Amino acid sequence: MYIALSIILIVNLVSYSLMGVDKKRAQQGQYRISEKTLWTWTICGGALGSFLGMNAFRHKTKHTHFKIGVPVILLLQVVGFLFFVQ
């Protein structure tokens, strides 16, 4: 259980960081992180990190598929986690 929680924590930290890095790159006109990469980390357990990163950095908040998709995935991940824990 400790290992699983550690992995989830790391995935969420990466997801959060990717939102910040992509926002900074967007502001500086640099090469961006692909949406495919952002979605991959979100779907693979990093929805909380993506959600927090979106709001902290105000990034991807105007994109409907992120604004709706990330919270839906987060809800599914929380339900799945609670089901797994019990």
Helices and strands as residue ranges (DSSP letters): H 2-28, H 35-41, I 42-46, H 47-57, H 64-85
